[in-house]
Amino acid sequence: FNFTHYYNMFKADKKYKIHWEITDICNLKCPMCPRTDISNYCRPVKEIETTQFFLDDVKNFLPDNFLKKISRIDFCGNFGDPCMAQDFYEICEFLVKEYNITIMASTNGSMRNPSWWKKLGELLADTDSWFEFHIDGLRDTNHLYRIGANWDKVMANVEAFIAGGARADWH
């Protein structure tokens, strides 16, 4: 047993990366998603509570000394899409502007509108932040994997985000 290894993991001056499930809300009904029941036409499973964090939650429950220790937050949804959280832009703005935190988010990109995505891209431009757009397929197959997505809307949102100056990866 090497205690030094574990001690170094939690040094007081070390910055941390965290994974934050900010919501379990999603606008799609994808097969094989843990939030949908494929045997029941991909309807949401009953255990989904539709919860989310708001900007006031972040300010009230995450102390300043904790946020100063965070270098990066990965907003990856296992049960929801982070961009479905009502205050997602405002939360990102707070974290980036107040604490210089790098943001990485995984999204299907099919919610909201291009002006919201461009504004988010402008916020994240010239930072180390980036978004992973989990598009799954092309125009002719996207709807098979991302049930409820509109290809043209997704592409318009992605283009607006990139036009804002932010980095986007296609997954």
N, C-alpha and C positions, 0 to 999 in steps of 0.2 A: 504494500500500500504506500503510495507516494502522496503524502499530505501536501507537499509543496505544489504539486500540479493543481490541486483543487484550490489552494490558497491563492495562487496566481490568477485563477479564473475569476476571482471576486476582489480584485485589487480596487482600492478606493478611487484611484485616478483613471481607471479603465472606462472607456466608453462602451456602450452596449447596443446591440441590434435586437429589436423585438419583433415578434409576429403578433399582429393585433387583428382579431376577428371583430370588426367594428359593427357588423350587423348580420342578421340571418335573413334579411330581405333580399329577394331576387325577382327580377321581372320576367325570367324565362322558366321554361319547364323542360329541362334537358334530361334525356334518358341517362341512366347510370349516375345521376347526381344524388347524393345522399338526402337531399331535401325533397325529392319527388318519388312517387310510387309508380314504377314502370308498369306494374300489373294493373294499375287503375288509371290509365291514360295520362301518366306523368302528373297527376294531381299532387299538391304538396302533402307531405306526411303530417300527421296530426301533432307530432312533437315540435314542429316549428312554431316559435312563439312570436315572430315578427318583432324582434327587439333591435335596438340600435343605440349607439352613443351619440350624444349631442355635444355641441361646443361647450355648453355650460358644464356637462359631465366632465369633460377633459379639464377644464379650468378648476372645477371643484374637487375632483378626486385624484388628479395626478399632480403631486406637489412639484414646485419649481426645482427643488434639488434633485428629484427623480428625472425630470425632463432634461435637465442639464447634463445628465449622464448618458443620454440616448444619442447615438450618432445616426441610426437609421431605423425606420419603421417599415416593415413589410405588411401592407394591407392585402392579405390574400384570403379570399372567401372560401371556406369549406362548405358553409351553408348559405352564404349570401354573397352578393356583389358589393364591395365597399362603396362604389359610386351610387348605390341606392340609398345610403344613409343620407338623411335630409341635410345635415350640416357638413357633409364631407368636404366640400370646397373650403368652408370656413375653418374646419379643423386642420386641413392641410396648410392653409394660410397662416394660422396661428403657430403651428409647429415649425414651418419653414422660416417665417419672419422673426419669430421670437426666440427660437432655439437653434436655427440653422440645421434642422434635422433633415436628412435625406429621406425621401419618400419613394417607395416602390409599391406599386399596386397592380393587382391582377384583376382584370375586368373583361366582360363580354362586349363592352362599349356600345350597347344598344339602347341605353337609357339617356334621358335628357336631350339637349339640342346642341347644335354646333357652336352657338355662342357661349354656352357654359363650358364646353370642351376647350374652346380657344382661350377663354379666360384662365382655365386651369393650366393650359400649356404655357401661357404667359407667366403665370406664377412660378412654374417649375423651370422655365428657361434659365440658362446660365447657372443651374445647380447640378448636383450629381444625381438628381432624381430621375426616375423613368417609370413608364407604365408598360405592363405586358398586356396586350390585347389578345385575349383567347378567343379567336374568331372561329377556328375549327372549320375548315373547308373553304370553298370558294362560292361564288354566286349560286351555282347550281346544287351545292351540297350543304351550305351553311345551315339552312333551315332544318335539315335532318338531325344535326347535332345540337343546334341551338334553337330549340322550338320556341317560337314567338319572336325571334329576331328578324329584323328587316335589313337585308343586305345593304341597300342604298343608304339607310340611316346610319348603320355602323360605319360605312366607308366615309360618309360626310363627317361623322364625329371624329374619327381617327385623323382625317385630313385637317380638320380644324385644330385638333390638339397639336399636331406636328407644325401647322402654320403658326401656332402660338409660340413656337420655339423649343418645345419640350422633346425629349427622346421617347420613342415608342418602339417596342419590340412586338413582332407578330408571332403568336404561338398558336 
